[in-house]
Amino acid sequence: MAPSQGEHPAEGLSPAFLELLEAEPLGEQTVLDVGTGAGRLALTLAPRARAVVGVDREARLIDEARKSAAAAGLKNVRFVVGDVEVEEYAPFKPDMVVAHLCMSDAIAERAGRVLKPGGVFAFVAFHNDQWKETGRPSRFAYGEVGAKRLLRKCGFAVDTLTVEREVAQFETVEQGLAAAVALREKWKQDGRWFRYVKFLEEGGRTLTRARLVVKARKA
Ligand SMILES: C[S@@+](CC[C@H](N)C(=O)[O-])C[C@H]1O[C@@H](n2cnc3c(N)ncnc32)[C@H](O)[C@@H]1O
């Protein structure tokens, strides 16, 4: 999650998502990045925005983000430790709320309460099909219908909603296992690994990554 040394902070961010954000008048806006992690998105937007605030509940990541901002000489970005599903966003006075792989109903509700008409809420979230071969969608995943319903409920009109999908295809069980090796320990803990192995052993030969990329505007 943290940009490693020499790596551009935008590494791993969806180019389509960045394009949606860059189409907005960022230079006039304060952007709130919820679940900022080590600040990858916040640091990418800061050179173009009036101001950026990144919030994450992991103090270690916030510390890392602050160090990266200082190293890059960015003066218009600050990082705060906080719970973005509990705290309200008004103290940050955002014109735009962004969330990259940190999305929930509580976040959309808070964005809906803080943004003025025309204000943008943009996010990348896991799609329900993410890792569907493991038989267990992420609790942070949304489908197109669910995301649209939530946004409407929170007072947003959808500007753009697309699904970015990559389906890796394997010829053998071993190739399938190798493709998920970095996830093995995490998946063993959450029960996905054994389901994925079963899927491969029963002849499955795919692994799906799918993300929703969304820009919505407060009505
Ligand atoms: C998958 S990471 C994405 C980080 C960052 N947006 C990026 O793309 O590099 C999700 C982040 O959301 C944070 N997070 C999850 N729930 C949170 C909450 N309720 N309040 C604050 N941060 C939260 C985690 O600590 C983690 O850093």
Ligand as a Chemical Component Dictionary entry (heavy atoms), coordinates in Angstrom:
data_LIG
# 
_chem_comp.id                   LIG 
_chem_comp.type                 NON-POLYMER 
_chem_comp.pdbx_formal_charge   0 
_chem_comp.three_letter_code    LIG 
# 
loop_
_chem_comp_atom.comp_id 
_chem_comp_atom.atom_id 
_chem_comp_atom.alt_atom_id 
_chem_comp_atom.type_symbol 
_chem_comp_atom.charge 
_chem_comp_atom.model_Cartn_x 
_chem_comp_atom.model_Cartn_y 
_chem_comp_atom.model_Cartn_z 
_chem_comp_atom.pdbx_ordinal 
LIG C1  C1  C 0  -7.036  -1.038 0.958  1  
LIG S1  S1  S 1  -6.419  0.275  1.921  2  
LIG C2  C2  C 0  -6.449  1.608  0.751  3  
LIG C3  C3  C 0  -5.558  2.735  1.147  4  
LIG C4  C4  C 0  -5.462  3.877  0.153  5  
LIG N1  N1  N 0  -6.738  4.483  -0.106 6  
LIG C5  C5  C 0  -4.793  3.423  -1.118 7  
LIG O1  O1  O 0  -5.474  3.163  -2.104 8  
LIG O2  O2  O -1 -3.563  3.276  -1.115 9  
LIG C6  C6  C 0  -7.800  0.667  2.968  10 
LIG C7  C7  C 0  -7.454  1.684  4.029  11 
LIG O3  O3  O 0  -8.658  2.095  4.660  12 
LIG C8  C8  C 0  -8.390  2.251  6.045  13 
LIG N2  N2  N 0  -9.665  2.152  6.761  14 
LIG C9  C9  C 0  -10.552 1.123  6.717  15 
LIG N3  N3  N 0  -11.608 1.412  7.485  16 
LIG C10 C10 C 0  -11.374 2.635  8.035  17 
LIG C11 C11 C 0  -12.102 3.476  8.921  18 
LIG N4  N4  N 0  -13.277 3.089  9.402  19 
LIG N5  N5  N 0  -11.575 4.674  9.265  20 
LIG C12 C12 C 0  -10.366 5.054  8.771  21 
LIG N6  N6  N 0  -9.625  4.306  7.935  22 
LIG C13 C13 C 0  -10.133 3.109  7.569  23 
LIG C14 C14 C 0  -7.396  1.163  6.367  24 
LIG O4  O4  O 0  -6.666  1.463  7.537  25 
LIG C15 C15 C 0  -6.542  1.167  5.108  26 
LIG O5  O5  O 0  -5.438  2.024  5.243  27 
# 
loop_
_chem_comp_bond.comp_id 
_chem_comp_bond.atom_id_1 
_chem_comp_bond.atom_id_2 
_chem_comp_bond.value_order 
_chem_comp_bond.pdbx_ordinal 
LIG C1  S1  SING 1  
LIG S1  C2  SING 2  
LIG S1  C6  SING 3  
LIG C2  C3  SING 4  
LIG C3  C4  SING 5  
LIG C4  N1  SING 6  
LIG C4  C5  SING 7  
LIG C5  O1  DOUB 8  
LIG C5  O2  SING 9  
LIG C6  C7  SING 10 
LIG C7  O3  SING 11 
LIG C7  C15 SING 12 
LIG O3  C8  SING 13 
LIG C8  N2  SING 14 
LIG C8  C14 SING 15 
LIG N2  C9  SING 16 
LIG N2  C13 SING 17 
LIG C9  N3  DOUB 18 
LIG N3  C10 SING 19 
LIG C10 C11 SING 20 
LIG C10 C13 DOUB 21 
LIG C11 N4  SING 22 
LIG C11 N5  DOUB 23 
LIG N5  C12 SING 24 
LIG C12 N6  DOUB 25 
LIG N6  C13 SING 26 
LIG C14 O4  SING 27 
LIG C14 C15 SING 28 
LIG C15 O5  SING 29 
# 
